[in-house]
Amino acid sequence: MQEQDWGDEELWIVTASDRQEAEPTGQKSPPKNFNPYNNPSKATVSGEEVQASRVKAETLAVQMSQFVRIIGRVFATAQQQIDPLAGLQLDEIKLAVEISGKGEIKLLGTGIETSGKGAIELKFKRADLPKVDKASEED
């Protein structure tokens, strides 16, 4: 069986943002044939406008790879700054990220409430290094 090129596959990304109220136009009545319930692109949940968009899997993979590479460098540099005599090491990092409708990976900063939202928690844990047998070192 031939492996399918998964990079061309698409994912649906559903995003929500604060609903933007339409600016008043001075119009006294809605346009002819106006149906406020017939606009699927303006669906709302809890007062937030919901939109769905398709993103190529390859786009998402590239964005996630770039994000993880940069975060890895940032925390590797932080670990190098720790004084070895202090006996401290960075053991685990938890980050909350979200994916935009364009497939962009965004780090959620302080003050962003992630409960009930579509945040993804990435947990990076220090890998256990293989233990070296001291007897084999002396040979």
C-alpha positions as CSV (number, residue, x, y, z in Angstrom):
1,M,0.0,0.0,0.0
2,Q,1.4,3.4,-1.0
3,E,1.7,6.0,1.7
4,Q,-0.5,8.9,1.0
5,D,1.0,12.4,1.0
6,W,-0.6,13.6,4.3
7,G,0.8,17.2,3.8
8,D,-2.0,17.9,1.3
9,E,-4.7,16.8,3.7
10,E,-6.7,19.5,5.4
11,L,-7.9,20.0,8.9
12,W,-10.9,22.1,10.0
13,I,-9.8,24.8,12.5
14,V,-12.7,26.3,14.4
15,T,-11.9,29.7,16.1
16,A,-13.9,32.1,18.2
17,S,-13.5,35.8,18.7
18,D,-15.4,38.5,20.5
19,R,-18.4,39.3,18.4
20,Q,-17.9,42.7,16.7
21,E,-21.1,44.7,16.8
22,A,-22.0,46.3,13.5
23,E,-21.5,50.0,13.4
24,P,-24.7,51.9,13.0
25,T,-25.4,52.9,9.4
26,G,-28.5,55.1,10.1
27,Q,-30.7,52.6,8.3
28,K,-34.0,52.3,10.0
29,S,-35.0,48.9,8.8
30,P,-33.2,45.8,7.6
31,P,-32.6,45.3,3.9
32,K,-35.3,43.5,1.9
33,N,-35.2,39.7,2.3
34,F,-33.0,40.0,5.4
35,N,-32.9,36.8,7.5
36,P,-30.8,37.1,10.6
37,Y,-30.9,33.3,11.1
38,N,-29.6,32.5,7.6
39,N,-25.9,33.4,8.0
40,P,-23.8,30.4,8.9
41,S,-20.5,32.3,8.9
42,K,-21.8,34.4,11.8
43,A,-22.5,31.6,14.2
44,T,-22.0,32.5,17.9
45,V,-21.3,30.6,21.0
46,S,-21.4,32.4,24.4
47,G,-21.3,35.8,22.7
48,E,-18.3,34.9,20.6
49,E,-18.3,34.7,16.8
50,V,-17.3,31.2,15.6
51,Q,-15.6,30.7,12.3
52,A,-14.3,27.5,10.6
53,S,-11.5,27.4,8.1
54,R,-9.5,24.7,6.5
55,V,-5.7,24.5,7.0
56,K,-3.3,22.1,5.2
57,A,-1.7,19.6,7.4
58,E,1.7,20.6,6.0
59,T,1.2,24.2,7.0
60,L,0.3,23.2,10.6
61,A,3.3,20.8,10.7
62,V,5.7,23.5,9.6
63,Q,4.3,26.0,12.1
64,M,4.5,23.5,15.0
65,S,8.1,22.5,14.1
66,Q,9.2,26.1,14.0
67,F,7.5,26.8,17.3
68,V,9.0,23.8,19.1
69,R,12.5,24.6,17.6
70,I,12.4,28.2,18.9
71,I,11.0,27.2,22.3
72,G,13.7,24.5,22.6
73,R,16.4,27.1,22.0
74,V,14.9,29.6,24.5
75,F,14.8,27.0,27.3
76,A,18.2,25.5,26.4
77,T,19.7,29.0,26.8
78,A,17.8,29.4,30.1
79,Q,19.2,26.1,31.4
80,Q,22.8,27.2,30.5
81,Q,22.3,30.3,32.6
82,I,21.7,28.3,35.7
83,D,24.8,28.1,37.9
84,P,25.8,24.4,38.0
85,L,26.8,24.8,41.7
86,A,23.2,25.7,42.5
87,G,22.2,22.1,41.7
88,L,19.2,23.2,39.8
89,Q,18.0,22.0,36.4
90,L,15.0,22.7,34.3
91,D,13.0,19.5,34.4
92,E,9.6,20.2,32.9
93,I,7.9,23.0,30.9
94,K,4.1,23.4,30.3
95,L,3.0,25.8,27.6
96,A,-0.5,26.7,26.4
97,V,-0.8,27.4,22.7
98,E,-3.6,28.0,20.3
99,I,-3.9,27.5,16.6
100,S,-5.3,30.3,14.5
101,G,-7.6,29.9,11.5
102,K,-4.5,30.3,9.3
103,G,-2.6,27.5,11.1
104,E,-0.4,29.8,13.1
105,I,0.8,28.5,16.5
106,K,0.5,31.1,19.2
107,L,1.9,31.0,22.7
108,L,-0.7,32.0,25.3
109,G,0.8,34.5,27.7
110,T,-0.1,35.6,31.2
111,G,-3.7,36.5,31.9
112,I,-5.2,34.4,29.0
113,E,-7.9,32.2,30.4
114,T,-7.6,28.8,28.7
115,S,-10.4,26.9,30.4
116,G,-13.3,26.3,28.0
117,K,-11.2,27.5,25.0
118,G,-9.5,25.4,22.5
119,A,-6.0,25.8,23.9
120,I,-3.5,23.0,23.5
121,E,-1.2,22.2,26.4
122,L,2.3,21.1,25.4
123,K,4.3,19.4,28.1
124,F,8.0,19.1,27.6
125,K,9.8,16.8,30.1
126,R,13.5,16.2,30.4
127,A,14.5,13.0,28.8
128,D,16.1,10.4,31.0
129,L,19.6,9.9,29.8
130,P,21.0,6.4,29.7
131,K,23.0,5.5,32.8
132,V,26.6,4.7,32.1
133,D,28.0,1.7,34.0
134,K,31.1,2.9,35.8
135,A,32.7,-0.5,35.5
136,S,32.6,-0.3,31.7
137,E,34.2,3.1,31.8
138,E,37.3,1.8,33.5
139,D,38.0,-0.8,30.8
